[in-house]
Each structure stands twice: as C-alpha cells, then as structure tokens.
Amino acid sequence: INGMAFEHGDTRLSNRTATDANIDTTIEIHMTGLDADVAAQYYMSNNNNCSNNNNNRPLGKDEDKGHVFGNEILKRTKLDCVLNRGTTLKHDAFAFDPCGFSSNSIVDGNYYYTVHITPEQGWSYASFETNHPCVDLWELLHNVLPLANPREFTMVICSNDNAVLERHDTASATNPSRVPGYVRHESLKTSTVPSGPLSTGTSSTSPLYIGNGYHVWRMHYMKE
C-alpha cells in the first residue's frame, strides 16, 4: 500500500490485550468531497419521487416530515442494512430541510452505528461510526463508501485490545485492493500507557489525541 506509516507510544503495549468481556472498540469513517450525484439524494427537495409518495400524502397524527423522509432515505440507500450483523435492529433516521441526514441505529440492544451526512458541495461531509465488535472492516468499507462516494476519507480504529488492530492490519497488508479506487496516503498507530498521562501521537499532517490504555490506528485514503 502506498503512503507513509508512523507508530507512536510505548511499544511495550504491542502484546497487551483486554479480556473479551472488556474489549472496547470503535470504528469511525470520515468522508469529504462527496460525489454531487450521490449527495443529491440527501436533499429534501429531491425526494418527491419516494416510493411511498410521501410528499403527496398528509402526515399522520404521530408523523413528522423529517422522520418520514428520513426513514425513506434510510431504506432507499440501504443504510438500514449497512451493518450486516445482529438479529435485531432499531433505527431513528431524520432528513433535514433543506438538506442533510442523520441516523442512529441500535444492534441487538448493545451496539450502535451512526450516520451523519452534510451534502452541500464545497464543504460536503459524511461520517459513520460503530462499536460493534464483529465488524469485518473491509466489508464495512464496501458498504459505507458508496453512500457518499467521497473524494477522500479517514478511517480511525480505537480499541483497548491491540489484537483488534493487528487483525485489521493483517487484512489490509495482504489485500490492499479491498479499497478499490483509493490509495492509502497515510497510516498512523498510537498506543498509550494504562497508568500514564494522556499521550499524543503526531504525523506530518495532523495530531492524534487518545486516552489511557488504548490503541489507535488512523488511515487516510484519497481517490486514485
């Protein structure tokens, strides 16, 4: 994979793992430069042709426009199944007027994933975050990136179990084509001592601040 690589922090933590019951992992994907055609679906005015024809029917007593269109966008973009894990899913999606989208989903009552989209060209932005422990990172990217088709994105994995980062790192190193159309320009790893003060890791482009006893892997990708 092309690009720079950095590792900061106490290397004595490289073999430190948490017990299964206490593993705390968060995966974040931050996307900028959204494709204009993809971003257009997150404008309220472009939802006149929703499958349920929601713009042309009166709202029910317990309905509001934001949630009605939010749920429609959620299903049409397949955001309701972007995380193919768990048996029960609960969603709370909202479409903003004139544009924008936000969704919070609960998986099996214990885990979450969130999606937030600001589609205006010039400062467009989308984010995805989850704490589900059984996520296949590269499958997740295949599901999330088409929702914004960004010009570039940054992915951050934060965990108190270094084995989680190592597992994802191995998959990345052996199969870089799993992020088709993008080139990794930066990779930064940071670890902190459990009993020490707040530690920082810095790359050539941005600082990274994390709490005690956690391992963080930050990767930045840009379109080829």
MOCORWO-V744875 format. One record per residue. N is the residue number from 1. RES is the residue in one letter. D_CENTER is the distance of its C-alpha to the mean C-alpha in Angstrom with 1 decimal. Layout:
N;RES;D_CENTER / N;RES;D_CENTER
//
This chain:
1;I;20.9 / 2;N;22.1 / 3;G;21.3 / 4;M;22.0 / 5;A;21.3 / 6;F;21.9 / 7;E;22.3 / 8;H;23.3 / 9;G;24.6 / 10;D;27.1 / 11;T;27.3 / 12;R;29.2 / 13;L;25.9 / 14;S;25.0 / 15;N;26.5 / 16;R;25.5 / 17;T;23.7 / 18;A;23.2 / 19;T;24.8 / 20;D;22.9 / 21;A;23.4 / 22;N;22.0 / 23;I;18.9 / 24;D;16.1 / 25;T;12.7 / 26;T;9.3 / 27;I;6.2 / 28;E;3.9 / 29;I;3.2 / 30;H;6.1 / 31;M;8.4 / 32;T;12.1 / 33;G;15.2 / 34;L;14.3 / 35;D;17.0 / 36;A;19.7 / 37;D;20.5 / 38;V;17.0 / 39;A;16.6 / 40;A;20.0 / 41;Q;19.0 / 42;Y;17.4 / 43;Y;20.9 / 44;M;23.1 / 45;S;26.1 / 46;N;24.7 / 47;N;24.5 / 48;N;28.3 / 49;N;28.1 / 50;C;25.9 / 51;S;27.1 / 52;N;28.5 / 53;N;30.1 / 54;N;28.8 / 55;N;30.1 / 56;N;33.6 / 57;R;34.0 / 58;P;34.7 / 59;L;32.1 / 60;G;33.1 / 61;K;34.3 / 62;D;31.0 / 63;E;28.7 / 64;D;27.2 / 65;K;26.1 / 66;G;22.6 / 67;H;21.8 / 68;V;23.8 / 69;F;22.0 / 70;G;18.6 / 71;N;19.3 / 72;E;20.8 / 73;I;17.8 / 74;L;15.6 / 75;K;18.1 / 76;R;18.9 / 77;T;15.5 / 78;K;15.0 / 79;L;11.9 / 80;D;14.1 / 81;C;13.9 / 82;V;10.5 / 83;L;10.6 / 84;N;14.2 / 85;R;15.1 / 86;G;17.6 / 87;T;20.6 / 88;T;20.1 / 89;L;17.4 / 90;K;17.9 / 91;H;16.2 / 92;D;16.9 / 93;A;16.1 / 94;F;17.7 / 95;A;18.7 / 96;F;20.2 / 97;D;23.4 / 98;P;23.8 / 99;C;20.1 / 100;G;16.6 / 101;F;14.5 / 102;S;12.8 / 103;S;12.2 / 104;N;12.2 / 105;S;12.8 / 106;I;14.8 / 107;V;15.3 / 108;D;18.8 / 109;G;19.4 / 110;N;17.8 / 111;Y;14.0 / 112;Y;11.4 / 113;Y;8.1 / 114;T;7.7 / 115;V;7.3 / 116;H;9.4 / 117;I;11.2 / 118;T;14.2 / 119;P;16.0 / 120;E;19.1 / 121;Q;20.1 / 122;G;20.8 / 123;W;17.9 / 124;S;15.3 / 125;Y;11.7 / 126;A;8.5 / 127;S;5.3 / 128;F;2.7 / 129;E;4.0 / 130;T;6.7 / 131;N;10.1 / 132;H;11.5 / 133;P;13.9 / 134;C;14.5 / 135;V;11.4 / 136;D;12.5 / 137;L;10.0 / 138;W;11.7 / 139;E;12.1 / 140;L;8.4 / 141;L;8.2 / 142;H;11.4 / 143;N;10.3 / 144;V;7.3 / 145;L;9.0 / 146;P;12.2 / 147;L;11.0 / 148;A;11.3 / 149;N;13.1 / 150;P;12.4 / 151;R;15.1 / 152;E;13.0 / 153;F;9.6 / 154;T;9.0 / 155;M;7.1 / 156;V;8.4 / 157;I;9.7 / 158;C;12.2 / 159;S;14.9 / 160;N;18.5 / 161;D;19.4 / 162;N;19.7 / 163;A;20.2 / 164;V;16.5 / 165;L;15.8 / 166;E;19.0 / 167;R;18.1 / 168;H;15.0 / 169;D;17.1 / 170;T;19.9 / 171;A;18.0 / 172;S;16.8 / 173;A;20.4 / 174;T;22.1 / 175;N;20.2 / 176;P;18.7 / 177;S;19.1 / 178;R;16.1 / 179;V;14.2 / 180;P;17.1 / 181;G;18.0 / 182;Y;16.2 / 183;V;17.8 / 184;R;16.4 / 185;H;18.3 / 186;E;17.5 / 187;S;16.7 / 188;L;17.4 / 189;K;18.0 / 190;T;19.3 / 191;S;21.1 / 192;T;23.1 / 193;V;26.4 / 194;P;26.3 / 195;S;29.4 / 196;G;29.1 / 197;P;28.1 / 198;L;24.7 / 199;S;23.9 / 200;T;22.3 / 201;G;21.4 / 202;T;21.7 / 203;S;21.2 / 204;S;23.1 / 205;T;20.6 / 206;S;18.9 / 207;P;19.5 / 208;L;17.3 / 209;Y;18.4 / 210;I;17.9 / 211;G;20.0 / 212;N;22.7 / 213;G;22.4 / 214;Y;18.8 / 215;H;17.5 / 216;V;14.7 / 217;W;13.7 / 218;R;12.4 / 219;M;12.4 / 220;H;12.9 / 221;Y;13.5 / 222;M;15.7 / 223;K;17.3 / 224;E;20.6
//
